[in-house]
Amino acid sequence: METQIDVRQRFRSAKPGMLLPRALAQFIDVAILIGAFALLQRLTDYRYEDGVAINFLAALALLSYFVICEWRWRKTVGKSVLGISVVDANGESISFAQSLGRNLIRPFEAIVGSTCIVGAVLILFTKYSQRLGDLAAGTYVIPSHLLLKRAPANKNI
């Protein structure tokens, strides 16, 4: 049974068409987060004008959603629905530092491109469909069916 392989070898057959699933996954995640913040706003009477500290906490919550989900489970809810996962070059789960790095770059891609156009262009034209955050962190977004199967643990008693 396979236990480790360079993800780039497995990815060759999956590259075409990665932009749409990634964009739809992002849309789903943003919709979930907007809904959560709308509910929170209704429950707490939060207003955007309430100050820098509360807005900083909201931004931290947004970042944490992506960082924790991709670090612990390889995917966010949106990625799960679309059947894609974030992995390192060996097809393994990414580290916390990789997840933080790839997600800290996300806002800068949006600012520079004004509508995530930078990320979209990179996904379309890089060899392994990577956006800037993926390139910086050494991560890949691949179809989940390409994830490595784990070898059964040896249970000697």
Wavefront OBJ file of the C-alpha trace (Angstrom):
o trace
v 0.000 0.000 0.000
v 1.231 3.508 -0.806
v 2.362 5.525 2.151
v 4.220 8.460 0.626
v 4.765 9.919 -2.823
v 5.583 13.324 -4.236
v 2.204 15.024 -4.660
v 3.402 16.632 -7.887
v 3.529 13.195 -9.543
v -0.071 12.472 -8.545
v -1.179 15.988 -9.442
v -0.195 15.859 -13.119
v -3.499 14.276 -14.105
v -5.576 16.585 -11.896
v -4.303 20.061 -12.802
v -6.863 21.165 -15.413
v -9.941 22.736 -13.894
v -8.668 23.510 -10.378
v -9.701 27.174 -10.468
v -13.467 26.596 -10.386
v -13.536 24.186 -7.407
v -11.216 26.476 -5.452
v -13.328 29.547 -6.247
v -16.570 27.778 -5.329
v -15.031 26.453 -2.097
v -13.955 29.999 -1.211
v -17.475 31.245 -1.972
v -19.002 28.602 0.334
v -16.548 29.409 3.132
v -17.165 33.141 2.847
v -20.941 32.572 2.844
v -20.636 30.485 6.028
v -18.494 33.144 7.696
v -20.834 35.967 6.664
v -23.753 33.998 8.089
v -21.877 33.372 11.334
v -20.971 37.039 11.687
v -24.525 38.134 10.857
v -25.835 35.830 13.576
v -23.215 37.099 16.015
v -24.101 40.671 15.138
v -27.778 40.017 15.773
v -27.063 38.331 19.116
v -24.577 40.935 20.379
v -25.768 44.144 18.695
v -22.246 44.520 17.220
v -21.694 47.409 14.836
v -18.764 47.876 12.460
v -18.195 51.329 13.959
v -17.670 49.837 17.436
v -13.906 50.117 17.196
v -10.613 48.742 16.061
v -10.311 46.060 18.742
v -13.556 44.309 17.868
v -12.779 44.499 14.148
v -9.330 43.035 14.805
v -10.961 40.139 16.653
v -13.334 39.580 13.742
v -10.388 39.482 11.287
v -8.555 37.086 13.612
v -11.628 34.812 13.679
v -11.742 34.790 9.860
v -8.069 33.894 9.620
v -8.403 31.242 12.330
v -11.183 29.447 10.466
v -8.977 28.848 7.420
v -5.762 28.196 9.357
v -7.239 25.682 11.798
v -9.422 23.826 9.300
v -6.627 23.385 6.758
v -4.048 22.492 9.404
v -6.148 19.957 11.290
v -8.394 18.474 8.579
v -6.682 19.474 5.294
v -9.824 21.318 4.224
v -12.423 23.899 5.098
v -16.139 23.192 4.815
v -16.132 24.643 1.292
v -13.173 22.508 0.224
v -14.859 19.455 1.712
v -18.051 20.096 -0.271
v -16.015 20.509 -3.483
v -13.812 17.474 -2.783
v -10.446 19.244 -2.564
v -7.753 19.218 0.132
v -4.605 21.133 1.069
v -1.428 19.039 1.331
v 2.331 19.431 1.425
v 4.710 18.174 -1.291
v 4.508 14.631 0.117
v 0.720 14.542 0.104
v 0.624 14.803 3.894
v -1.213 17.234 6.155
v 0.319 20.690 6.228
v 1.977 22.096 9.333
v 0.505 24.914 11.375
v 3.222 27.252 10.040
v 2.374 26.320 6.434
v -1.323 26.894 7.060
v -0.681 30.227 8.749
v 1.709 31.301 5.988
v -0.599 30.433 3.097
v -3.527 32.175 4.763
v -1.664 35.309 5.880
v -0.905 35.976 2.212
v -4.577 35.655 1.168
v -5.567 39.268 2.065
v -2.573 40.679 0.165
v -3.570 38.744 -2.943
v -7.026 40.294 -2.669
v -5.670 43.816 -2.083
v -3.178 43.680 -4.945
v -5.634 42.088 -7.334
v -8.688 43.863 -5.924
v -10.857 40.775 -6.552
v -8.465 37.870 -6.028
v -7.411 38.117 -9.678
v -3.768 37.561 -8.689
v -4.637 34.219 -7.077
v -6.790 33.212 -10.042
v -4.073 34.035 -12.574
v -1.479 32.108 -10.583
v -3.794 29.100 -10.219
v -4.346 29.098 -13.970
v -0.726 29.552 -15.011
v 1.488 27.882 -12.400
v 2.565 24.327 -13.017
v 0.664 22.908 -10.028
v -2.241 25.402 -9.877
v -0.838 27.235 -6.878
v -1.767 30.705 -5.702
v 0.820 32.974 -4.067
v 0.083 31.591 -0.583
v 0.625 28.024 -1.814
v 3.903 28.946 -3.483
v 5.178 30.679 -0.333
v 4.123 27.862 2.021
v 4.972 24.898 -0.221
v 1.380 23.662 -0.276
v -0.888 22.219 -2.949
v -4.643 22.005 -3.321
v -5.540 18.667 -4.864
v -8.670 16.611 -5.471
v -9.334 14.642 -2.280
v -9.449 11.342 -4.176
v -5.682 11.751 -4.723
v -4.981 11.736 -0.982
v -2.707 8.949 0.109
v -4.255 5.959 1.798
v -2.750 5.331 5.178
v -1.077 1.996 5.771
v -2.836 0.148 8.597
v -1.100 0.554 11.939
v 0.860 -2.486 13.100
v -0.937 -3.555 16.264
v 1.409 -5.988 17.939
v 0.049 -6.784 21.364
l 1 2 3 4 5 6 7 8 9 10 11 12 13 14 15 16 17 18 19 20 21 22 23 24 25 26 27 28 29 30 31 32 33 34 35 36 37 38 39 40 41 42 43 44 45 46 47 48 49 50 51 52 53 54 55 56 57 58 59 60 61 62 63 64 65 66 67 68 69 70 71 72 73 74 75 76 77 78 79 80 81 82 83 84 85 86 87 88 89 90 91 92 93 94 95 96 97 98 99 100 101 102 103 104 105 106 107 108 109 110 111 112 113 114 115 116 117 118 119 120 121 122 123 124 125 126 127 128 129 130 131 132 133 134 135 136 137 138 139 140 141 142 143 144 145 146 147 148 149 150 151 152 153 154 155 156 157
